[in-house]
Amino acid sequence: MQRICLSFLIWGLSSPLFGQPPDSVKVSVDGKMFGWEKTSYYQLGNKRIPVKTIEYGNSTAVVLLSVHDDETTSVKAAEAVFEKTGGVLVRISNNNTRLINFTLNRRKYRVDPNRIFTRTGIRQNLRELNGTYQEAAVIAVEKFGFYLLAKIPKNTATLVAVHNNRNEGYSAQSYLRGGAYENDIDDHHIHKSQDKDNFLLTTDKKLFKALKSSGYNLLLQDNKEAKDDGSLSIYYGRKKKSYLNVETELGQLEEQVRMISAVVEALE
């Protein structure tokens, strides 16, 4: 009996479930950091939404956020960078689907999780995706937005979002003359040799200047004039807080890794 108890004790101390300190880092043979993942759940109507927080190392200075679960390249790129640098990745898990479907007061809704951070944007998004809506849905969605924002550590100086687009759709060109968002930009730095599907957009003038030498397409949001669509860039711009979006074409993993790495370097 004593041998069995002793064996169990030794196993428990060596097992990650029992002997692993909560703030420790698991390191592989090749030196890469493995993330410690925690999952919390938010109840939006009848929908239970998993929100995953993955911590690489002990630093919370750099935080990457992924809200669209169908933009899989962005998550892979974030993981690849943080395995080397450390940081925090926060992501919505939604069965590889962009929009969140939920039922509230017997009514079915769809909502874009990057349009939930202002009431104006929420109402517009619910109207576009559902036709009509109840005010209770606006309030419920707004609370989910607050819940996501609460996942961002308070010492995060700049929130970095990671997104993917599709070829010849939404791109840096969308913000240039004649584009759908031409009035949303205060300044830009575009490289003719760069794919316009791949770009950085920030609310922060200092960060814009710091990244000019990065070689990537760069956009500075006009925080006063940009249309309120409920997105994170609008929320952070209105709050005069630092935000940056790393946007690349879906499937261009190596390019997004390079872009995120350049941003992380600029933030450190």
Stockholm file with secondary structure:
# STOCKHOLM 1.0

chainA/1-268         MQRICLSFLIWGLSSPLFGQPPDSVKVSVDGKMFGWEKTSYYQLGNKRIPVKTIEYGNSTAVVLLSVHDDETTSVKAAEAVFEKTGGVLVRISNNNTRLINFTLNRRKYRVDPNRIFTRTGIRQNLRELNGTYQEAAVIAVEKFGFYLLAKIPKNTATLVAVHNNRNEGYSAQSYLRGGAYENDIDDHHIHKSQDKDNFLLTTDKKLFKALKSSGYNLLLQDNKEAKDDGSLSIYYGRKKKSYLNVETELGQLEEQVRMISAVVEALE
#=GR chainA/1-268 SS CHHHHHHHHHHHHHSHHHHCCTTCCEECTTSCEECEEEEEEEEETTEEEEEEEEEESSCCSSEEEECCTTCHHHHHHHHHHHHHHCEEEEEECCTTCSSEEEEETTEEEEECTTSCSSHHHHHHHHHHHHSCCCHHHHHHHHHHHHHHHTTSCTTCSEEEEEEEECTTSSSGGGGSTTSTTGGGEEEEECCTTSCTTSEEEESCHHHHHHTGGGCSEEEEECTTTSCCCSCHHHHHHHTTCEEEEEEEETTCHHHHHHHHHHHHHHHC
#=GC SS_cons         CHHHHHHHHHHHHHSHHHHCCTTCCEECTTSCEECEEEEEEEEETTEEEEEEEEEESSCCSSEEEECCTTCHHHHHHHHHHHHHHCEEEEEECCTTCSSEEEEETTEEEEECTTSCSSHHHHHHHHHHHHSCCCHHHHHHHHHHHHHHHTTSCTTCSEEEEEEEECTTSSSGGGGSTTSTTGGGEEEEECCTTSCTTSEEEESCHHHHHHTGGGCSEEEEECTTTSCCCSCHHHHHHHTTCEEEEEEEETTCHHHHHHHHHHHHHHHC
//
